[in-house]
Amino acid sequence: MKANTVCIIDDDIVYQITTKKILEKINGTKKILVFSNGEEAFEYLSKVVTDEDALPDIILLDVNMPYMNAWQFLEAYSKLKSSLTKQITIYIISSSVSDIDIQKAKSIEEVKDYFVKPISIAQYTAMLSI
């Protein structure tokens, strides 16, 4: 299956722009949602919780962001998850190489994998082939 809707949650504008271009190029993703922090993304997901077409197939989540970081987002998301009408695959993509962050991500059921920036086109291609 191919990911039609991808959600980028990252406060780095350059990362947002370059990732969006890469996703459009390698996947032909129909819809790319971009949020600068977990709070904005969670508010969006809460509003479209039963709208399968509006929900993303994949979330690319940064660790360190203002307002709501990855851990806070994942905690809120875990409470919302049972109401979602679609299964969403979450990848953490961060510049953090901290073993603590990597182990924490691996211990969270909702997180499929953890990638350290920068991400190669091959890694994105693999992520999008869910």
N, C-alpha and C positions, 0 to 999 in steps of 0.2 A: 504494500500500500504506500502511496505517496502522500506526504504532508501537504494539504491544500492551504491551511492557515497556520502561520507561525507567529508566535508572540515573543518579542524581544523585550526583556526587562533589564535595563542597564542605564546608569546615569551618564555614561561616556558617549557624548554626541558623535564623536568620530567613529567609535565602534558601532553605534546604531546605523550610521550612514553606510559604512563599508559592509557591514553584515547584510543589510537590506539589499545592497547591490549584488553581493555574492549569492544570496538566496534567490534573487530574481533570475540570475544568470544560470545557476546550476540546476535549479529545481522547477523554475517556472511557477513558483508558489503563487497561488491566486490572490492571497491576502496576507499582508504582513502588518501586524499590530505592534506599535512601539510605545513603550512606557518608560519613564525616567526613574521610577521607583516602584517598589512592591505595593505601596498603598494605592497608587493609580491603577495598577494592574488588577489588584484585588477588587477594587470598586467596580471596574469593568466586568470582571468575571461574575461578581455578585448580581449584576444587572442582567446578564445574559445566560444565567445558570441553566436554563432549560431550552435555550435557542442553539440547537446543534450547529447550525450554519455560522453563528457568530462566535462560537467557542473555538479556540485554537486546537490544532492536533498536537502541536509541540510548543513548549515554553523553553526559551533560552534565558536562564536566570543568572544574574550577577550576584556575588556575595555581598560586597560592600556598597551600600547605597544609602542616601539620606531618607528620612521619614520611616521607611520600612525596609529592612535589609532582607536577604534571602531567607534567613532562619525565621524571622517574624512572618514573612510572606508564607512560608511553608507551613507554619503553625496554623495560620488563619485558613490556608488552603485545605489543610487536612480536615477541618470542620465543615468546609463547603463541599468537599469531594463527593460525599454520598448523594448530594442533590444534583450533581452534574449529569447531563444526559449523554455525555461523551467521555471516553477515557482520554486523558491528556498525558503525553509523555514529557517529563521535565528533565532537562539537562542543566547542570550548573556549569557556567562558563565564567571563569574568573582569572584575574591576574594573581590571585593568592595561591602561593605554593605551600602554604601552611599545612602540615600534616593534620593539625587539629581540624581545620576546615574540611580537608579531604575525607578524614575519618567520620566526621559529623555527617557529611553529605551521604556517605555510603551507609550510614546507619538509618537514614530516613527512607522509608518505603517508597514514597512518591518520586524520589530522585533516581533516574535510570543510570546516570553516569556523571562524572566530574571531569571537565576539561580545563586546562590552563591556557590562557591567551598567550600568544596568538593561535588561532585555530586554522588548520589547513583546509583547503577546499575539499580534499579527500575526507577529512573528518566531518565537515558539514554534510557532504554527500551521504555518508554513512548514517548520520543522525536523521536525515530527512527521508531515508528509506525505511520507514517504520513498518 
